[in-house]
């Protein structure tokens, strides 16, 4: 049975680790901003951003979304996944990730919760 993909403790932990590492890199490298080698700060920042985007692309691959209005199932590109508004919400004592997306069929814009890919014969259970 297909269900919404709940955010796991491992995903929470991995996200926090990536954020802390990025903040640490920016903080430590910001000292370079005030030296004669100030341009290195932009290089370090750029390399860090590329690394974070690569992590997002790897994590978001193969995620399926279902429009709550028309029921259309669709995937989004890694670029759209990285830059679309997103967050987490708690329903029925479980944490769920959401992304604010436009449906490719009905063009409705909604917060959409990803569903994990399984067999096509399964049905969806939507949290209330």
ZARODO-611610 format. One record per residue (C-alpha): x negated, z negated, y negated. Coordinates in steps of 0.2 Angstrom, whole numbers, padded with zeros to 4 digits, always signed. Each point is the difference from the previous one (the first is absolute). Layout:
N
+-------+-------+-------+
|    px |    pz |    py |
+-------+-------+-------+
|     X |     Z |     Y |
...
+-------+-------+-------+
END
This chain:
128
+-------+-------+-------+
|    px |    pz |    py |
+-------+-------+-------+
| +0000 | +0000 | +0000 |
| -0007 | +0005 | -0017 |
| -0001 | -0014 | -0012 |
| -0007 | -0003 | -0017 |
| -0019 | -0003 | +0001 |
| -0002 | -0018 | -0005 |
| -0016 | -0005 | -0010 |
| -0011 | -0009 | +0012 |
| -0012 | -0014 | -0004 |
| -0015 | +0011 | +0004 |
| +0006 | +0012 | -0013 |
| +0002 | -0014 | -0013 |
| -0018 | -0006 | +0004 |
| -0007 | +0018 | -0001 |
| +0008 | +0003 | -0017 |
| -0006 | -0016 | -0007 |
| -0018 | +0003 | +0006 |
| +0000 | +0018 | -0007 |
| +0006 | -0007 | -0017 |
| -0013 | -0014 | +0000 |
| -0014 | +0012 | +0004 |
| +0005 | +0012 | -0014 |
| +0002 | -0014 | -0013 |
| -0017 | -0006 | +0006 |
| -0008 | +0017 | -0002 |
| +0007 | +0002 | -0017 |
| -0005 | -0017 | -0006 |
| -0018 | +0000 | +0007 |
| -0003 | +0018 | -0006 |
| +0007 | -0004 | -0018 |
| -0016 | -0008 | -0004 |
| -0007 | +0018 | +0000 |
| +0012 | +0005 | -0013 |
| -0011 | -0010 | -0013 |
| -0017 | +0007 | +0005 |
| -0009 | +0016 | -0003 |
| +0007 | +0006 | +0017 |
| +0018 | -0002 | -0006 |
| +0005 | +0017 | +0008 |
| -0003 | -0008 | +0018 |
| +0015 | -0010 | -0003 |
| +0011 | +0015 | +0000 |
| -0008 | +0007 | +0016 |
| +0002 | -0016 | +0009 |
| +0018 | -0001 | -0006 |
| +0003 | +0018 | +0006 |
| -0007 | -0002 | +0017 |
| +0010 | -0016 | +0002 |
| +0016 | +0009 | -0004 |
| -0004 | +0014 | +0012 |
| -0002 | -0013 | +0013 |
| +0017 | -0008 | -0003 |
| +0009 | +0016 | -0001 |
| -0008 | +0005 | +0017 |
| +0006 | -0016 | +0007 |
| +0018 | +0003 | -0006 |
| +0000 | +0018 | +0007 |
| -0005 | -0007 | +0017 |
| +0013 | -0014 | +0000 |
| +0014 | +0011 | -0006 |
| -0002 | +0014 | +0013 |
| +0015 | +0004 | +0010 |
| +0013 | -0011 | -0009 |
| +0018 | +0006 | +0000 |
| +0012 | -0005 | -0013 |
| +0019 | +0002 | +0001 |
| +0011 | +0003 | -0015 |
| +0014 | -0014 | -0001 |
| +0012 | +0012 | -0009 |
| -0001 | +0016 | +0011 |
| -0009 | -0006 | +0015 |
| -0014 | +0013 | -0001 |
| -0016 | -0004 | +0008 |
| -0016 | +0005 | -0008 |
| -0019 | -0003 | -0002 |
| -0009 | +0000 | -0016 |
| -0018 | +0005 | -0005 |
| -0014 | -0013 | -0001 |
| -0001 | +0004 | -0019 |
| +0018 | -0004 | -0002 |
| -0002 | -0015 | +0010 |
| -0014 | -0007 | -0010 |
| +0008 | +0003 | -0017 |
| +0019 | -0003 | +0003 |
| +0007 | -0017 | -0006 |
| +0000 | -0012 | +0015 |
| +0001 | -0018 | +0005 |
| +0007 | -0012 | +0012 |
| +0017 | -0009 | +0002 |
| +0006 | -0013 | +0012 |
| +0016 | +0003 | +0010 |
| +0006 | -0011 | +0015 |
| -0016 | -0011 | -0001 |
| -0011 | +0016 | +0002 |
| -0011 | +0009 | -0012 |
| +0002 | +0018 | -0002 |
| -0010 | +0013 | -0010 |
| +0010 | +0012 | -0011 |
| -0005 | +0016 | -0011 |
| +0011 | +0007 | -0014 |
| +0001 | +0018 | +0006 |
| +0011 | +0015 | -0003 |
| +0009 | +0007 | +0015 |
| -0005 | +0019 | +0003 |
| +0019 | +0004 | +0005 |
| +0011 | -0009 | -0012 |
| -0013 | -0004 | -0013 |
| +0006 | -0018 | -0002 |
| -0013 | -0012 | -0005 |
| +0000 | -0017 | +0009 |
| -0010 | -0013 | +0007 |
| -0004 | +0006 | +0018 |
| -0006 | -0011 | +0014 |
| -0012 | +0009 | +0012 |
| +0005 | +0001 | +0019 |
| -0012 | +0002 | +0014 |
| -0001 | +0016 | +0009 |
| +0007 | -0001 | +0018 |
| +0011 | +0011 | +0011 |
| +0014 | +0011 | -0009 |
| +0014 | -0008 | +0011 |
| -0002 | -0017 | -0007 |
| +0012 | -0007 | -0014 |
| -0005 | -0009 | -0016 |
| +0004 | -0018 | -0004 |
| +0001 | -0003 | -0018 |
| -0003 | -0017 | -0007 |
| +0014 | -0007 | -0011 |
+-------+-------+-------+
END
